[in-house]
Amino acid sequence: MHRTRLLLMTAVLAVSGLQFLHAGDQLPRLLDLGADKCIPCKKMAPILAEMKKDFAGVLDVHFIDVWQNPGAGKKYGIEQIPTQIFFDAQGKELFRHVGFFGREEMMAKWKELGYDLKPAGAKLKPAEKDQQAHPVSETKEPPATNSCKGGKCAPK
């Protein structure tokens, strides 16, 4: 009887752990899918940790290790890591990027998508139409544009 309850509670926690990205405070989300042993993912880790702290209550920032949780990789259709997915507050995917993505580039992308992010407790608001950032040049890449596929990391 106790074992059955424990298994049921574990299953509920596991399912709710996967659902955390779709529930909560209705904030826009930045989801980074990578691995703790992937070189470009390691380079992104401090950037994501800083953004999570700076934009607490304004933007949900999450990391999922797809080598430890392959189901998440399949769920989001991940072929290479790191992959960053930008979601609006309702959970709709707005943008997807593969490879290293620097903070400035991510901030420019949020602004291009219509979100004017302000750190340190400032509120998130859609950018004014005339103040939206110009689209990020697709030819300009951050200095470390590596990605990993099938457990192997290589330059793009």
N, C-alpha and C positions, 0 to 999 in steps of 0.2 A: 504494500500500500504506500509506504513512504517513498520507495524507489520510484513508483509510478508518478507520484506527485513531483518528485525531484526531476524526473525526465520531462514531464509536462512543463514545469517551470523553466527548465533549461531550453526547451523548444520555443517557448514563448519569448524568452530573452533573446534567443538567436534570431527569431523572426523580427522582433522589434528592433534589434540592432541593425538589420538591413533596411528597416523602414525609417530610420531616423532621418534619412535624407529627404523624406517626403512629408514629414510632420513637423510640428514645432511652431515657431513664432512667425511663420510666413515671411521670412527674409530671403533675399536673393542668396544663391549658394555658389561657391566655387568648390568643385570637387576635383581633387588631384588623384589620379589612379597611377600607382607606380609600385616600387619595391624598395625596401630599405637597403638593398645591396646593389642597386642600379646606380651607376655613377651620376648621370644627370639628375636622377631622383634625389640623390644625396645633396646635390647642389641646390635643389629647390626646397629642401626641408627647412632650412633657416628662414627662407623668404616666406614660406607658408606659415611657419610658427609666428613670425612677426606680424603678418597680416591678420592671423587669427586673433592675436592680442590687440592690435591697433583698431580693428573693425568689429570688435565684440559688440553684439547687439545691433549691428548695422548690416553685417554680411556673415553668413555661415561659411566657414572655411573647413573643409574636411579632407583627410588623406585616407586612402584605402590601399593596403599592400596587396596587390593582385597575385603575388607569388604565394602569399599565405592564405589568401581568400580568392581562389580562382573563380568562384561563382560570381563575384562582383565584376570581374573582368568580362565574363560572358554576358552578364546582365546589361552592361553598358557597351558591349561590342568592341572591347579594347583589343587592338592588334599590336600596338606598340606602346611602350611606356617611356617617359611619363606622358599621360594624356590629361589635360585640364578641360573640364566641362563647366561652362557657365550656365546657370539656371536662373530663371526669374523666380519671384516669390511664390508662384503657383506651381513650380516644378517643371516648367517648360524649358527645354534645352534651347539656349540662345546662340551658343558658339562652342566650338570644340577646337583644341589645339594639341598637336603632338610634338613632343620634344621639350627641351628646356624653355621656360617662359619667364623672363625677368619681371620683377615687380612693376617697373615703369611701363613695360609693355602690357601687363595685365591691367594696370590702372587705366591706360589709354584705351584698351579694349572695352572695359566697363563703361567709360565715358562715351565711346563710340556707340555702345549699345543703349545709351540713354540714361545711365546711372552716374550721378555725381557723388562719388564716395568721399566722405570726410572722416578721417580718423578721430580718435580720442572722444568718443561719445557723441559726435555730431550725427545728425540724422541723415539717412539716405534719401535722396529725392531724384526723380528723373531730371536730367539736364534740360535746360531751356532749349527750344528748337534752334535758336540762333547761336547758342553757345556750345552745341555739340562739337566734339572733336572731329577733325578731319580723319577719314579712314586711315588706319595704320597701313603703311606701305607693305605690300605682300612680298616685296623683294628684299627688304631689310630684315635680317635675322639677328637675334641676339648672339653674342660671341660664342656661347657654348651650346650649339644646336645639336645635341646628341639625343638619340632615342634608343630604346632597347626593344628587341623583338625575339621571342622564343628563348628568353633567358640570356641573350647575348647583346651586349651594348656595342654600338658602332657609330661613327659619325654619319650624319644624314647625307 
